Amino acid sequence: MTFLEIQQAVQRRVRDVRGNVLTIIKDAVNWTQDNLASRHNWYFWRREGYFATTATYTTGTIAVTEDSVTVTGTSTVWTYRMVGSWLEVGATSVTGSATNKYKIRKVVSATSLILEHPYRSATATAQSYIVYKDEYHLRWDVDRINMIRFLAGPTRVIRFWQDELYLYEANPRRTGDPELYRPLGLSARGYYATGTVSVSTTATVGLAGTGASADASFIGRFFRVASESRIYEIVSVPAKTKFILHEKYGGTKPTGGQSYDIDPPGTPIVQLYPIPTTKVYIVYEYQKYPERLYADGDQPEVPDKWHQVLVLGAIWECYQQREDVNPTVLQAAKGEYEQFIEKEMKSQDTQENDRVRQFQHIGARYVRRAGPRLPSNYPADGNNW
């Protein structure tokens, strides 16, 4: 069923004649998707993403000024990809020093960058430094992380909670392949927003402006025109001045000179430990947020048999917003919706338990690779997944 067909099926049941009923029904269908996603790790909303950790950077020297956020480089080649990384002054390896560590807010040019906070020590020139990164953006549509592992093997990266690491390592500075991760919430700034874009009703976006340049790091990230809510995935970058979206642009501003974001603010972030110093590919399995339905021809991401539950959930939600609905009718609508979900939850859990038993039987023939090495005083409480 298309979005329009789902709306029509709901409208036939609720018999609502209010002038804004279609808006109410559209919101109710999208609410149903969100409600479903929050109830269970449904197989049809599971996805995989990946990212590459970043090698440390120490080329050249820097000049820093007390109480200033500007850092000037000599013989440096800094890029926008360093935004969000840490800069340690007076070091060429990670020390974890709290007094000389600053987060990079903006890269102005190959030889100039801006820090999140002013430099606290005395003015100095010709200083050694290191740039390293322990926080990484995930895909914009991540709702919950199921698992993180290395692309090259089955070793998992184990989750730690909140500030647990700092309870057991007061000054975390160990480097190497990541063994632990923790969700850090959502980003306050986008990944890239230099210049402006030209958008039309095609899937091609033109990029213009001083310093604006698209590259392969855009692929798999998400694009949004400023002040609009709809998000599009970038699938290819054929040139520095354009990139291609996964579908035709359907926003309200098909013109040139638009502000935009690549991976807009609100993108999930994870922190890795030990701190990576080389490029390693990390894969993560996650539950995604349902893609919001906008146009009448949009197709929901759920299997065909689930289209009916979108109808049932939207009916219940529409009834909840009306004061003239008999409580018995409201309860019956809720019961239909809940009964379908309960049945499918049991069915999916049964199938997955069967697969686990099959794996346990087959897996006895294979030797498991050693898992990640945790700090010796890290608690083995079984709650780190």
ChimeraX attribute file (.defattr): number of C-alpha atoms within 10 A of each C-alpha:
attribute: neighborCount
match mode: 1-to-1
recipient: residues
	/A:1	16
	/A:2	15
	/A:3	20
	/A:4	18
	/A:5	15
	/A:6	22
	/A:7	24
	/A:8	14
	/A:9	17
	/A:10	26
	/A:11	19
	/A:12	10
	/A:13	11
	/A:14	16
	/A:15	9
	/A:16	17
	/A:17	9
	/A:18	8
	/A:19	8
	/A:20	9
	/A:21	16
	/A:22	17
	/A:23	10
	/A:24	17
	/A:25	23
	/A:26	23
	/A:27	17
	/A:28	24
	/A:29	27
	/A:30	21
	/A:31	18
	/A:32	23
	/A:33	22
	/A:34	15
	/A:35	13
	/A:36	17
	/A:37	19
	/A:38	14
	/A:39	11
	/A:40	14
	/A:41	18
	/A:42	17
	/A:43	11
	/A:44	13
	/A:45	17
	/A:46	17
	/A:47	15
	/A:48	16
	/A:49	14
	/A:50	18
	/A:51	18
	/A:52	13
	/A:53	22
	/A:54	22
	/A:55	14
	/A:56	20
	/A:57	20
	/A:58	18
	/A:59	17
	/A:60	16
	/A:61	19
	/A:62	22
	/A:63	18
	/A:64	22
	/A:65	17
	/A:66	13
	/A:67	13
	/A:68	14
	/A:69	18
	/A:70	21
	/A:71	20
	/A:72	19
	/A:73	21
	/A:74	16
	/A:75	11
	/A:76	17
	/A:77	13
	/A:78	19
	/A:79	15
	/A:80	17
	/A:81	13
	/A:82	20
	/A:83	21
	/A:84	24
	/A:85	21
	/A:86	24
	/A:87	23
	/A:88	24
	/A:89	23
	/A:90	16
	/A:91	16
	/A:92	15
	/A:93	18
	/A:94	21
	/A:95	16
	/A:96	15
	/A:97	14
	/A:98	9
	/A:99	11
	/A:100	17
	/A:101	20
	/A:102	23
	/A:103	19
	/A:104	22
	/A:105	19
	/A:106	19
	/A:107	20
	/A:108	16
	/A:109	16
	/A:110	15
	/A:111	18
	/A:112	19
	/A:113	21
	/A:114	20
	/A:115	21
	/A:116	15
	/A:117	14
	/A:118	16
	/A:119	21
	/A:120	16
	/A:121	13
	/A:122	9
	/A:123	12
	/A:124	13
	/A:125	13
	/A:126	14
	/A:127	15
	/A:128	17
	/A:129	22
	/A:130	21
	/A:131	26
	/A:132	24
	/A:133	22
	/A:134	20
	/A:135	22
	/A:136	21
	/A:137	21
	/A:138	21
	/A:139	22
	/A:140	24
	/A:141	21
	/A:142	20
	/A:143	17
	/A:144	17
	/A:145	18
	/A:146	14
	/A:147	15
	/A:148	24
	/A:149	19
	/A:150	18
	/A:151	16
	/A:152	10
	/A:153	9
	/A:154	13
	/A:155	16
	/A:156	21
	/A:157	26
	/A:158	22
	/A:159	20
	/A:160	20
	/A:161	14
	/A:162	10
	/A:163	9
	/A:164	12
	/A:165	18
	/A:166	10
	/A:167	10
	/A:168	14
	/A:169	13
	/A:170	8
	/A:171	13
	/A:172	16
	/A:173	15
	/A:174	16
	/A:175	16
	/A:176	12
	/A:177	20
	/A:178	25
	/A:179	24
	/A:180	24
	/A:181	22
	/A:182	21
	/A:183	19
	/A:184	15
	/A:185	12
	/A:186	15
	/A:187	19
	/A:188	11
	/A:189	17
	/A:190	17
	/A:191	21
	/A:192	19
	/A:193	17
	/A:194	19
	/A:195	16
	/A:196	19
	/A:197	22
	/A:198	19
	/A:199	23
	/A:200	17
	/A:201	15
	/A:202	13
	/A:203	17
	/A:204	21
	/A:205	22
	/A:206	18
	/A:207	22
	/A:208	20
	/A:209	12
	/A:210	8
	/A:211	10
	/A:212	15
	/A:213	15
	/A:214	20
	/A:215	14
	/A:216	13
	/A:217	12
	/A:218	20
	/A:219	16
	/A:220	20
	/A:221	21
	/A:222	23
	/A:223	24
	/A:224	19
	/A:225	24
	/A:226	14
	/A:227	10
	/A:228	11
	/A:229	10
	/A:230	16
	/A:231	22
	/A:232	22
	/A:233	21
	/A:234	23
	/A:235	18
	/A:236	18
	/A:237	19
	/A:238	13
	/A:239	14
	/A:240	14
	/A:241	16
	/A:242	18
	/A:243	22
	/A:244	21
	/A:245	22
	/A:246	14
	/A:247	14
	/A:248	15
	/A:249	21
	/A:250	17
	/A:251	16
	/A:252	11
	/A:253	16
	/A:254	15
	/A:255	11
	/A:256	15
	/A:257	15
	/A:258	17
	/A:259	15
	/A:260	21
	/A:261	20
	/A:262	23
	/A:263	29
	/A:264	22
	/A:265	14
	/A:266	15
	/A:267	23
	/A:268	21
	/A:269	18
	/A:270	17
	/A:271	20
	/A:272	22
	/A:273	23
	/A:274	19
	/A:275	25
	/A:276	22
	/A:277	21
	/A:278	16
	/A:279	13
	/A:280	16
	/A:281	14
	/A:282	19
	/A:283	18
	/A:284	20
	/A:285	17
	/A:286	22
	/A:287	22
	/A:288	21
	/A:289	17
	/A:290	22
	/A:291	17
	/A:292	20
	/A:293	20
	/A:294	16
	/A:295	12
	/A:296	13
	/A:297	12
	/A:298	14
	/A:299	19
	/A:300	21
	/A:301	15
	/A:302	16
	/A:303	8
	/A:304	11
	/A:305	9
	/A:306	16
	/A:307	18
	/A:308	16
	/A:309	22
	/A:310	25
	/A:311	24
	/A:312	25
	/A:313	26
	/A:314	31
	/A:315	26
	/A:316	23
	/A:317	21
	/A:318	23
	/A:319	22
	/A:320	16
	/A:321	11
	/A:322	11
	/A:323	8
	/A:324	8
	/A:325	13
	/A:326	10
	/A:327	12
	/A:328	9
	/A:329	12
	/A:330	17
	/A:331	13
	/A:332	12
	/A:333	19
	/A:334	19
	/A:335	15
	/A:336	14
	/A:337	20
	/A:338	14
	/A:339	12
	/A:340	14
	/A:341	17
	/A:342	11
	/A:343	10
	/A:344	13
	/A:345	15
	/A:346	11
	/A:347	11
	/A:348	15
	/A:349	14
	/A:350	12
	/A:351	10
	/A:352	13
	/A:353	11
	/A:354	12
	/A:355	12
	/A:356	13
	/A:357	11
	/A:358	11
	/A:359	11
	/A:360	11
	/A:361	10
	/A:362	10
	/A:363	12
	/A:364	9
	/A:365	8
	/A:366	7
	/A:367	7
	/A:368	10
	/A:369	9
	/A:370	9
	/A:371	12
	/A:372	14
	/A:373	12
	/A:374	14
	/A:375	14
	/A:376	8
	/A:377	9
	/A:378	13
	/A:379	12
	/A:380	9
	/A:381	6
	/A:382	6
	/A:383	10
	/A:384	14
	/A:385	15
